[in-house]
Amino acid sequence: MKPVLALVGRPNVGKSTLFNRLTRSRDALVADFPGLTRDRKYGTGQVGERPYVVIDTGGIGEGLEGVEAPMTEQASAALQEADAVLFLVDGRAGLTAADEQLARDMRALNKPVHLVVNKTDGLDEDTASAEFFALGLTRVHAVAAVHGRGVRRMMDEILAEFPAAPDDARDGQDDESGIKVAILGRPNVGKSTLVNRLLGEERVVVYDMAGTTRDTISIPFERQGRRYTLIDTAGIRRRGKVFEAVEKFSVIKAMQAVEDAHVVLLVIDAREGLTEQDLHLLGYIIEAGRSVVMAVNKWDGLSVDHREQVKAELGRRLQFAPWIRTHTISALHGTGVGDLYPYIHRAWESAYPKVSTAQLTRMMEEMVARHQPPVVGRNRIKLRYAHIGGGNPPRIIIHGSKADSVPAAYQRYLENRFRELLKLEGTPVRVEFKSSANPYEGKKNELTERQIRRKKRLMKHVKR
């Protein structure tokens, strides 16, 4: 389970800057969902082998009134979801009354709180942090988020407090739990009804078991001799306890479910089509490298014209990922639900392709013969061999000279051809390149320098 870290503090203390630094991208997932405050941002990051989830919140404590007012709803929700809190203060502005009030609120939490003294670039760290020890928080870190100074050291200390979780999400041969299928979707798209349908159709063994992550419930079961584990984000088997989660759809729950799954079943409402919220989720699933099957629910209630309109919209909005398979169902009546299993199987098998290095290299040679790599500098890129580097998502490693200079267009060509030849469905593909060092390159450079020196000697002799 990834630890969840919440960034809290006054406005303009550098929370967003630190958020971007921790996620290493300004394109981190922005959670703009009903029931969630728009100013809350969610992103993921990793330090070494330790991944984590970061929540950015809006500023708290706008002047004296803000200090006396209770914490905002968005910050309170973030603190409830967090495993640890990063309380940011401004090292240049010094200690303020708002910081003291927030520190009292932080000490009341039954969670680890790390005091982050930001904007210490150009300042002595001990001097900038000294007055903030009056807040009574023992975990103090001096950083400069805009330059990244001290951030790595801080994260190493924070993550050391959490146990390292084994990365079993990429193990495609997990016989105990079978194929792990995460059910994701917006509220009221029929997710709960679909899960009950999936469990109730030709089931052999169904039982509840506490999930490995804090906010999800895993439901192992068997169907036709095969094992599955459904990962639901809201505990659909116990509808009376949905109110305990406050939000029926939580970004944190979705992230954890995606990380734990082999295949993600994304449920959308046919009446509303593919919304921006669905695309946000889909983008995160693809970025995480998980296989995905899209279930278009409530299909039976649409007219013929409306169905054609929905199909056209799906084709247009999914042009960036044409490999995603969509399937129309009616979870309420059970229409098409049983047909989801073959889609899930194909997506799972595609995530772990079984192909030898020799076969993959021959495929690559055919692609190169059909369309040569471009010329970089004076020489053409040469691709020598390819092999599988892992699964879920399938990683294809290509070795060659100047392979790290392969342009994006040629990378897409190779990715699409590998997908076609390997018959991969419902899974993203990662094609990575590694350049092989030329053992004669140093000798050539040495020979060139020798020739230059000889030419200089000859020129001196001619002048004499």
Helices and strands as residue ranges (DSSP letters): E 4-9, H 15-23, E 41-47, E 50-56, H 63-68, H 73-81, E 84-90, H 97-107, E 113-118, H 125-130, G 131-135, E 140-142, H 151-159, G 168-170, E 179-185, H 191-200, E 203-206, E 209-210, E 217-223, E 226-232, G 239-245, H 251-260, E 263-269, H 276-288, E 291-297, H 304-317, E 325-328, H 340-351, H 357-370, E 375-376, E 379-380, E 382-390, E 395-401, G 403-405, H 408-422, E 430-435, H 441-463
